[in-house]
Amino acid sequence: MNAKDSISQHSQWKTLAFERFMQIVKAPYGDFQAIWNLASALNDEEGFRRTVEFLSLHPLARAAIQNRLLLGAIDLQQLHSLPSETLGHAYSDHLLRNSLNPIQSQTVENDYDYLIAHLAEVHDIWHVVINADTSMAGETKLQAFVAAQLRASRFSFAMLAKNLLKAAVEDLDLAEQLMDALAEGWRMGKQAYPLFGMQWNTLWDIPLIKLQAKWNLLPDTIAG
Amino acid sequence: MNAKDSISQHSQWKTLAFERFMQIVKAPYGDFQAIWNLASALNDEEGFRRTVEFLSLHPLARAAIQNRLLLGAIDLQQLHSLPSETLGHAYSDHLLRNSLNPIQSQTVENDYDYLIAHLAEVHDIWHVVINADTSMAGETKLQAFVAAQLRASRFSFAMLAKNLLKAAVEDLDLAEQLMDALAEGWRMGKQAYPLFGMQWNTLWDIPLIKLQAKWNLLPDTIAG
């Protein structure tokens, strides 16, 4: 490919990325097709390579990526029978209260599939361990936390921009809440232990607050 | 206007706001026409009213808005001859090093004009007092600080979303820097004394660090 073709291809990619961004801005919250379309357009080779490089600085994530470790089936009722202070109880309680089910692992054929599958299956666990509810502010706090933990995910940054723009135009009260959530999630994600690749199914019976303290996930006021 | 017309007008306004957003995303940084177009579209009556209400909680801003106080002409060379630790010296030095001139006050015919004129003339002063350089990260830190101090400016929130989206698509290293800047500027803006309406021309000969300490504008590590 000559330089001119390469520039033209890059310019087409940018145009597509911005188009997909506007589609998700105009879509209702949680429109999975729009989310998928944005992710497909934004997750280019450079962003993916840099995310894997950054994650692989840590042995936990490196081993998980190499071995494509997934959590597998989760028995919600069994987790819910664990003592109330445990991670397993808190996680199953979060799902049951919000009428959610654990995300089933996808077929994984390459590292990119693995990243997506792992992030999908831990999404609700991370909600619980960083103490983010399922409101728009809670989702934004989690998205900022994910952005900080992945460090080079174009998709995460674009989703934050999307939430902020939507709130700026559609809901001013929410805009302030989202900025609080974004700043807090980003700070937590940078300060916390790197959670990618954690084998959560070995930790269900441990008290949640013990894990949060160990991984620097408590609010400053408590941790201080 | 009946309810149907009102809904249709609101939907047209949203469409225009999103169009102007995409125009500024695709424009080069600092394209004043694109900035102006976005501000004109986004600064609706509700956002403006709520910004003025929030600012007016504080006597300094309330008096400035009522009396439409502006700084007037500034003699850069005279300020630069003040001792190096003073606000006046730091401000004039910032302008001279960046080949900038003080923004001239516009004709002010209503409260909205006044808000814009005051924010324009203090832009570079706020750069200095919050310690934000003129890099994209510095501008984003200031924009987040302004967003926090105005609290209900659709334009400020949209500009932050714009910077973040542009970086996500065009420059991954910058995206991380912008998130740091955004989180820091927002935190500072919420913790700091409300600066809107400050009559800076009475403060030029005061040491900058004294003003920063008084207004809670020092980094946590120093203020600690």
Contacts between the chains, C-beta under 8 A, distances in Angstrom:
chain1	res1	chain2	res2	distance
A	14	B	169	5.8
A	14	B	170	7.3
A	17	B	169	5.0
A	18	B	22	6.4
A	18	B	25	6.2
A	18	B	26	7.0
A	18	B	165	8.0
A	18	B	169	7.0
A	21	B	165	6.3
A	22	B	18	6.4
A	22	B	22	6.1
A	25	B	18	6.3
A	26	B	18	7.0
A	42	B	168	7.0
A	42	B	169	7.3
A	46	B	172	7.2
A	47	B	172	6.3
A	50	B	172	6.3
A	144	B	179	7.5
A	147	B	179	6.7
A	148	B	179	7.3
A	151	B	176	6.2
A	152	B	172	5.1
A	152	B	175	7.9
A	152	B	176	7.6
A	154	B	168	4.7
A	154	B	169	6.6
A	154	B	172	6.7
A	154	B	175	7.5
A	155	B	168	8.0
A	157	B	164	5.7
A	157	B	165	7.6
A	157	B	167	6.8
A	157	B	168	3.6
A	157	B	175	4.7
A	157	B	179	7.3
A	158	B	164	7.8
A	158	B	165	5.9
A	158	B	168	4.5
A	158	B	169	7.3
A	160	B	164	6.1
A	160	B	179	7.9
A	161	B	161	4.4
A	161	B	162	7.6
A	161	B	164	4.1
A	161	B	165	3.9
A	161	B	168	6.5
A	162	B	161	7.6
A	162	B	165	7.9
A	164	B	157	5.7
A	164	B	158	7.8
A	164	B	160	6.1
A	164	B	161	4.1
A	164	B	164	7.2
A	165	B	18	8.0
A	165	B	21	6.3
A	165	B	157	7.6
A	165	B	158	5.9
A	165	B	161	3.9
A	165	B	162	7.9
A	165	B	165	7.8
A	167	B	157	6.8
A	168	B	42	7.1
A	168	B	154	4.7
A	168	B	155	8.0
A	168	B	157	3.7
A	168	B	158	4.5
A	168	B	161	6.5
A	169	B	14	5.8
A	169	B	17	5.0
A	169	B	18	7.0
A	169	B	42	7.3
A	169	B	154	6.6
A	169	B	158	7.3
A	170	B	14	7.3
A	172	B	46	7.1
A	172	B	47	6.3
A	172	B	50	6.3
A	172	B	152	5.1
A	172	B	154	6.7
A	175	B	152	7.9
A	175	B	154	7.5
A	175	B	157	4.7
A	176	B	151	6.2
A	176	B	152	7.5
A	179	B	144	7.5
A	179	B	147	6.6
A	179	B	148	7.3
A	179	B	157	7.3
A	179	B	160	7.9
A	179	B	186	5.2
A	180	B	186	7.7
A	182	B	182	7.2
A	182	B	183	7.1
A	182	B	186	7.8
A	183	B	182	7.1
A	183	B	183	4.0
A	183	B	186	4.9
A	183	B	187	5.9
A	186	B	179	5.2
A	186	B	180	7.7
A	186	B	182	7.8
A	186	B	183	4.9
A	187	B	183	5.9
